[in-house]
Amino acid sequence: MSEAAATSKNDDATPEAYPYFWDKEAGPLKAFLTKYKPSMVQDDGTKPWLWVERTAPAREGTNPDAATAEAIELLKEMTKRVEDIQNDDSIPTRANKKKGLKSKKELREEVQREAAEKLKEISTKHSFVSGKWLMFVPADKVDAVWASIAASLVEGPLASTSAYLTKVATSPREQRPYHQHLLCIYVPDVYDKDSVTAVMKVLLRQHGANLSGVKSNLYTAIGLDSKHASGIQSTVWKNAALMHDAEMKALKDAYFAELSAAKASSKSEDTADGAGAKDTAAKAAKPKLKNVGKVGGSP
């Protein structure tokens, strides 16, 4: 599943009276996760997502509609500027430092960086700064990963972070080879680097997650994805902008080492239990010797 296919303008709005949405008033989380699994719920156009909410986000002072309208106009302007650069034959493909000429690529990137900064200004002005960590999960692993993330958010390691909501894509109508499910973990402010990084650390260390960056909900609302004509980066943060590769690897390695140790311990216990059961069974099956008294009378 591509980012473009997985997100649309209203995908970040939590639905009302929707059976595939869980909050603390909806009964035990375990029952919800058992009943509704992403591999088993098929999207017929009415149930694209499963949702789990730890706490409702603060909405006071936010104006997503105004932010979206302003950002759409900005995106149109920036897209045109990028296209004009691309179509201007007077701009060289390669930079010429001696003549002080920048390449098409350099000029496009300047516009794209400017656009990202202006989108941040719009988000901040209208208090529409929420967003989400993105994960793409293989179909054969999605049920286990989703259950783990959802439980972590409500009553596990993620509950101690700013993350407040998660969702996962349900299954497409037709089976596709190598299909992946988009899983999102929502944060209240994508521009709060420390808060976003704290969530990242938990996802890596406690879940071994394969992360695809942090996307603003405003970006989703205006249709800015990785295939957009503007070429503007479709995520506010890439992984490497928040953490060094070595640190990310160390956190994931620690998770998988712990997982392997737990599996080995469980296997060892199962083996010991099996051996104990065999000993007990053997003892029970062993014939007992009869207690034979002395033959004959006293001397």
MONOR-V936490 format. One record per pair of residues at least 4 apart in sequence whose C-alpha atoms are under 7 Angstrom apart, sorted by the first residue. I is the first residue (numbers start at 0). J is the second residue. D is the distance in Angstrom with one decimal. If there is no record, write none. Layout:
I_J_D + I_J_D
This chain:
0_4_6.4 + 0_5_6.5 + 0_178_6.2 + 0_179_5.4 + 0_180_6.5 + 1_5_6.1 + 2_6_6.2 + 2_224_6.6 + 3_224_5.7 + 5_181_6.7 + 6_10_6.1 + 6_219_6.6 + 7_219_6.2 + 7_220_6.9 + 7_222_6.7 + 8_219_5.7 + 8_220_4.2 + 8_221_6.6 + 8_222_6.5 + 9_220_6.8 + 11_216_6.7 + 19_49_5.1 + 19_50_6.3 + 20_49_6.0 + 20_50_4.6 + 20_51_6.0 + 21_25_5.8 + 21_50_6.0 + 21_51_4.7 + 21_52_6.2 + 22_51_6.1 + 22_52_5.0 + 22_53_6.4 + 27_31_6.7 + 28_32_6.2 + 29_33_6.1 + 30_34_6.1 + 31_35_6.0 + 32_36_6.2 + 32_146_6.3 + 35_40_6.5 + 36_40_6.1 + 36_142_5.8 + 37_141_6.8 + 37_142_6.0 + 37_168_6.7 + 37_169_4.6 + 37_170_6.1 + 38_138_6.8 + 38_142_6.4 + 38_169_6.6 + 38_170_5.7 + 40_169_5.7 + 40_170_6.1 + 41_169_5.9 + 41_170_4.7 + 41_171_5.9 + 41_172_6.0 + 42_46_5.1 + 42_47_5.1 + 42_169_5.8 + 42_170_5.8 + 42_171_5.5 + 42_172_6.1 + 43_172_6.6 + 47_168_5.8 + 47_169_5.5 + 48_166_6.2 + 48_167_5.5 + 48_168_4.6 + 48_169_5.4 + 49_166_5.4 + 49_167_5.4 + 49_168_6.5 + 49_169_6.7 + 50_165_5.9 + 50_166_4.3 + 50_167_6.8 + 51_149_6.3 + 51_164_5.9 + 51_165_5.4 + 51_166_6.3 + 52_163_6.1 + 52_164_4.4 + 52_165_6.4 + 53_152_6.5 + 53_153_5.2 + 53_163_5.1 + 53_164_5.9 + 54_163_5.5 + 60_126_6.5 + 61_125_5.8 + 61_126_4.7 + 61_127_5.6 + 62_66_6.3 + 62_125_5.2 + 62_126_6.5 + 62_127_6.4 + 63_67_5.9 + 63_125_6.9 + 63_127_5.6 + 64_68_6.2 + 65_69_6.2 + 66_70_6.0 + 66_121_6.0 + 66_122_6.2 + 66_125_5.8 + 66_127_6.9 + 67_71_6.0 + 67_217_6.4 + 67_220_6.4 + 67_221_6.3 + 68_72_6.7 + 69_73_6.4 + 70_74_6.0 + 70_118_6.4 + 70_121_6.9 + 70_221_6.9 + 71_75_6.3 + 71_221_5.7 + 72_76_6.4 + 73_77_6.1 + 74_78_5.9 + 75_79_6.3 + 76_80_6.4 + 77_81_6.2 + 77_110_6.8 + 77_114_6.6 + 77_229_6.7 + 78_82_6.2 + 78_228_6.5 + 78_229_4.3 + 79_83_6.0 + 80_84_6.3 + 81_85_6.3 + 81_107_5.5 + 81_110_6.9 + 81_229_6.1 + 82_86_6.1 + 83_87_6.0 + 84_103_6.3 + 84_107_6.8 + 85_103_6.3 + 90_102_6.5 + 90_103_6.1 + 91_102_5.2 + 91_103_6.2 + 92_102_5.1 + 92_103_5.4 + 93_102_4.8 + 94_100_5.5 + 94_101_4.6 + 94_102_4.3 + 95_99_5.9 + 95_100_4.9 + 95_101_6.5 + 96_100_6.1 + 101_105_6.1 + 101_106_6.6 + 102_106_6.3 + 103_107_6.1 + 104_108_6.1 + 105_109_6.3 + 106_110_6.5 + 107_111_6.2 + 108_112_6.1 + 109_113_6.2 + 110_114_6.1 + 111_115_6.3 + 111_230_6.9 + 111_231_4.9 + 112_116_6.4 + 113_117_6.2 + 114_118_6.1 + 115_119_6.2 + 116_120_6.3 + 117_121_6.2 + 118_122_6.1 + 119_123_6.1 + 120_124_6.0 + 121_125_6.3 + 122_126_5.8 + 122_127_4.8 + 122_128_5.3 + 123_127_6.3 + 123_128_6.2 + 128_187_6.7 + 128_188_4.9 + 128_189_6.0 + 128_215_6.8 + 129_186_5.9 + 129_187_4.4 + 129_188_4.6 + 129_189_5.8 + 129_215_6.2 + 129_216_5.8 + 130_185_5.6 + 130_186_5.6 + 130_187_6.6 + 130_188_6.6 + 130_189_5.5 + 130_213_7.0 + 130_214_5.5 + 130_215_4.2 + 130_216_4.6 + 131_183_5.8 + 131_184_5.1 + 131_185_4.1 + 131_186_5.6 + 131_213_5.5 + 131_214_5.5 + 131_215_6.6 + 132_183_5.5 + 132_184_5.1 + 132_185_6.4 + 132_212_5.9 + 132_213_4.5 + 132_214_6.5 + 133_181_7.0 + 133_182_6.1 + 133_183_4.9 + 133_184_6.9 + 133_210_6.0 + 133_211_5.2 + 133_212_5.8 + 133_213_6.2 + 134_181_5.8 + 134_182_5.1 + 134_183_6.3 + 134_209_6.2 + 134_210_4.9 + 134_211_5.6 + 135_179_5.7 + 135_180_5.5 + 135_181_4.7 + 135_182_6.1 + 136_140_6.7 + 136_141_5.6 + 136_179_5.1 + 136_180_5.1 + 136_181_6.4 + 137_141_6.0 + 137_178_6.3 + 137_179_4.4 + 137_180_6.4 + 138_178_5.9 + 138_179_5.5 + 138_180_6.5 + 140_144_6.2 + 141_145_5.8 + 141_180_6.9 + 142_146_6.1 + 143_147_6.2 + 144_148_6.2 + 145_149_6.0 + 146_150_6.1 + 147_151_6.0 + 148_152_6.1 + 149_153_6.4 + 149_165_6.8 + 150_154_5.9 + 150_155_6.2 + 151_155_3.8 + 151_156_5.4 + 151_157_5.1 + 151_158_6.4 + 152_156_6.9 + 152_157_4.5 + 152_158_4.7 + 153_158_5.6 + 154_158_5.8 + 156_201_6.7 + 157_162_6.6 + 157_198_6.9 + 157_201_6.5 + 160_197_6.7 + 160_198_5.9 + 161_186_6.0 + 161_187_6.9 + 161_194_6.5 + 162_184_6.6 + 162_185_5.5 + 162_186_4.7 + 162_198_6.8 + 163_185_6.0 + 163_186_6.3 + 164_184_6.0 + 164_185_5.1 + 165_183_5.5 + 165_184_4.5 + 165_185_5.9 + 166_182_5.8 + 166_183_5.4 + 166_184_6.9 + 167_180_6.7 + 167_181_5.8 + 167_182_4.3 + 167_183_6.4 + 168_180_5.4 + 168_181_5.5 + 168_182_6.5 + 189_195_6.5 + 189_215_6.3 + 191_195_6.2 + 192_196_6.0 + 193_197_6.2 + 194_198_6.6 + 195_199_6.3 + 196_200_6.2 + 196_241_6.3 + 197_201_6.6 + 198_202_6.3 + 199_203_6.2 + 200_204_5.9 + 201_205_5.4 + 202_206_5.1 + 202_207_6.4 + 202_208_5.5 + 203_207_4.5 + 203_208_5.1 + 203_247_7.0 + 203_250_5.8 + 203_251_5.3 + 204_250_4.7 + 204_251_5.5 + 204_253_6.7 + 204_254_5.3 + 205_254_6.0 + 206_254_6.8 + 207_251_4.9 + 207_254_5.9 + 207_255_6.9 + 212_234_6.1 + 212_236_5.6 + 212_237_4.6 + 212_238_5.5 + 213_234_5.4 + 213_235_5.7 + 213_236_5.1 + 213_237_6.6 + 214_218_6.9 + 214_233_6.8 + 214_234_4.4 + 214_235_5.5 + 215_219_6.7 + 215_234_6.8 + 215_235_6.4 + 216_220_6.2 + 217_221_6.3 + 218_222_6.3 + 218_223_5.1 + 219_223_5.9 + 223_227_5.9 + 223_233_6.0 + 224_233_5.0 + 225_232_6.8 + 225_233_5.3 + 236_240_6.2 + 238_242_6.4 + 239_243_5.8 + 239_244_6.6 + 242_246_6.6 + 242_247_6.6 + 243_247_6.4 + 244_248_6.1 + 245_249_6.1 + 246_250_6.3 + 247_251_6.4 + 248_252_5.9 + 249_253_6.1 + 250_254_6.4 + 251_255_6.3 + 252_256_6.0 + 253_257_6.1 + 254_258_6.2 + 255_259_6.1 + 256_260_6.1 + 257_261_6.1 + 258_262_6.3 + 259_263_6.1 + 260_264_6.1 + 261_265_6.1 + 262_266_6.1 + 263_267_6.1 + 264_268_6.2 + 265_269_6.1 + 266_270_6.1 + 267_271_6.1 + 268_272_6.0 + 269_273_6.0 + 270_274_6.1 + 271_275_6.1 + 272_276_6.1 + 273_277_6.2 + 274_278_6.3 + 275_279_6.2 + 276_280_6.1 + 277_281_6.0 + 278_282_6.1 + 279_283_6.2 + 280_284_6.1 + 281_285_6.1
